[in-house]
């Protein structure tokens, strides 16, 4: 058996990629925070420029890899379009929720994605979670929320804001399911391009309509700021690439849980790069998150050893994805 066909090896590679995803998420949050703190760009204009930078990086590499063939036969383009539209709505709803509630409330409510992911994993993918996996999930989630400041700040209640955040969380879970069901044989770059290209098109309408063009023009006149925006695009690419890689090799619930390591990663980077104060409670949350991540990985290792890890969903889904995108 080839190494990359071993369930144990594939699971290990998937969990490693999920942890790298969390690290990229943490770096991205810090970079975006620095850019937004400059006061030149708003969230919509920043996302627009990030996606433009992402497409400028990935399109040439993709066309070179596939010798100029952007659209091969047999690919699930309808699902790619749905996936990209959901990704755009996730960004919009999340920002609405943050605006109407606050960062602490958002950190708590958006974790409702875990309930949706677990539900879809069980009902659709038939991937039950072991007791050790539940223990790791609870520990990691508690650590991530504690590191984010839960317990040290008031929660802000807004029916519309909470509804937007829950909608964003549901979108995350639905896109995760689409990846598992229809993208198992697609090159990661194609999925990234679908999401990035659609977001560029949508925000090319949204940014001018909301008065964000002057923000983008001002950013173009500031090379250091534009460099930070480009750095954000690089880490967004890393985040997405390793996330899709992990989703093809590890259970959906485990990948989403391990991605929460981005919260403590961002806290550490805040401290070492931005000199932000780290409280003892945040350090305790960091330790809990790391312990939870270890338990999730251990649970997944047991699944791999027993042959329970599911990396391809349905034969019909793989057939629809086609094979010329490998």
Residue pairs with C-beta under 8 A, 6 or more apart in sequence:
3 9
4 10
4 13
7 304
7 307
7 309
7 311
8 301
8 304
8 305
10 249
10 250
10 304
10 309
10 311
11 249
11 250
11 300
11 301
11 303
11 304
11 309
12 301
12 304
13 245
13 249
14 245
14 246
14 247
14 248
14 249
14 250
14 254
14 255
14 300
14 311
15 246
15 250
15 254
15 258
15 296
15 297
15 300
17 242
17 243
17 245
17 246
17 249
17 250
18 242
18 243
18 246
18 250
18 254
18 255
18 258
18 259
19 258
19 261
19 293
20 238
20 242
21 239
21 242
21 243
21 246
21 255
21 258
21 259
21 262
22 258
22 259
22 260
22 261
22 262
22 265
23 261
23 262
23 265
24 235
24 236
24 238
24 239
24 242
24 262
25 239
25 259
25 262
25 265
25 266
26 261
26 262
26 263
26 264
26 265
26 266
26 267
26 268
26 269
27 235
27 265
27 266
27 269
28 232
28 235
28 236
28 239
28 262
29 262
29 266
30 266
30 269
30 270
30 273
30 274
31 228
31 231
31 232
31 235
32 46
32 232
33 270
33 274
34 228
34 274
35 41
35 46
35 225
35 228
35 229
35 232
36 42
36 43
36 46
38 225
40 215
40 218
40 219
40 222
40 225
41 49
41 215
41 216
41 219
41 225
41 229
42 212
42 215
43 95
44 95
44 203
44 206
44 207
44 210
44 212
45 207
45 212
45 213
45 215
45 216
45 219
46 229
46 232
47 91
47 199
47 203
48 199
48 200
48 203
48 204
48 206
48 207
48 212
48 216
49 216
49 219
49 229
49 233
50 229
50 232
50 233
50 236
51 196
51 199
51 200
51 203
51 233
52 200
52 233
53 229
53 230
53 232
53 233
53 234
54 192
54 196
54 233
54 236
54 237
55 193
55 196
55 197
55 200
57 233
57 234
57 237
58 189
58 192
58 193
58 196
58 237
59 193
61 189
62 70
62 187
62 189
62 190
62 193
63 69
63 70
65 187
65 189
66 72
66 187
71 77
72 322
72 324
72 325
73 322
73 324
74 320
74 321
74 322
74 323
74 324
75 186
75 190
75 321
75 322
75 324
75 325
76 182
76 183
76 186
76 320
76 321
76 322
79 178
79 182
79 183
80 190
80 191
80 194
81 194
81 198
82 178
83 175
83 178
83 179
83 183
83 191
83 194
83 195
84 194
84 195
84 197
84 198
84 199
85 198
86 171
86 174
86 175
86 178
87 171
87 175
87 195
87 198
87 199
88 198
88 199
88 202
88 203
89 167
89 168
89 171
90 168
90 171
90 172
90 175
91 199
93 164
93 165
93 167
93 168
93 171
94 106
94 110
94 164
94 165
94 168
96 160
96 161
96 164
97 105
97 106
97 109
97 110
97 161
97 162
97 164
97 165
97 168
98 106
99 161
100 156
100 158
100 160
100 161
100 164
101 109
101 155
101 156
101 157
101 158
101 161
101 162
101 165
102 153
102 155
102 156
103 148
103 149
104 148
104 149
104 150
104 153
104 154
104 155
104 156
105 155
105 156
105 157
105 161
105 162
105 165
106 165
107 144
107 145
107 148
107 149
107 150
107 263
108 145
108 148
108 150
108 155
109 162
109 165
109 166
109 169
110 165
110 168
110 169
110 172
111 141
111 144
111 145
111 169
111 260
112 165
112 166
112 169
112 170
113 169
113 170
113 172
113 173
113 256
114 137
114 141
114 253
114 256
114 257
116 169
116 170
116 172
116 173
116 174
117 172
117 173
117 176
117 252
117 253
117 256
118 129
118 253
119 173
120 173
120 174
120 176
120 177
120 252
121 127
121 129
121 251
121 252
121 253
122 128
122 129
124 177
124 181
125 177
125 180
125 181
125 251
125 252
125 310
125 313
126 310
127 251
127 252
127 253
127 308
127 310
129 137
129 253
129 299
130 299
130 302
130 303
132 295
132 298
132 299
132 302
133 253
133 254
133 295
133 296
133 299
133 300
135 292
135 295
136 257
136 291
136 292
136 293
136 294
136 295
136 296
136 297
136 298
136 299
137 253
137 257
137 292
137 296
138 292
139 288
139 289
139 291
139 292
139 295
140 257
140 258
140 260
140 261
140 288
140 289
140 291
140 292
140 293
140 295
140 296
141 257
141 260
141 292
142 285
142 288
142 292
143 264
143 284
143 285
143 286
143 287
143 288
143 289
143 290
143 291
143 292
144 260
144 261
144 263
144 264
144 285
144 289
145 263
145 285
146 281
146 282
146 284
146 285
146 288
147 263
147 264
147 267
147 282
147 285
147 286
147 289
148 263
148 285
149 282
151 281
152 279
152 281
172 256
173 256
176 247
176 252
176 255
176 256
177 252
179 191
179 244
179 247
179 248
179 252
180 247
180 252
180 313
181 313
181 314
181 317
182 317
182 320
182 321
183 191
183 244
183 247
183 248
183 321
184 248
184 311
184 312
184 313
184 317
184 318
184 321
185 318
185 321
185 322
185 323
185 325
185 326
186 321
186 325
187 325
187 326
188 240
188 241
188 244
188 245
189 241
190 325
191 240
191 244
192 237
192 240
192 241
192 244
195 240
206 212
207 213
207 215
207 216
219 225
219 226
219 229
220 226
243 255
243 259
246 255
246 258
247 255
248 311
249 311
250 300
250 309
250 311
251 300
251 303
251 309
251 310
254 296
254 297
254 299
254 300
257 292
257 293
257 296
258 293
258 296
258 297
260 289
261 289
261 290
261 293
263 289
264 285
264 286
264 289
264 290
267 276
267 278
267 282
267 286
268 278
268 286
270 276
270 278
271 277
271 278
300 309
303 309
312 318
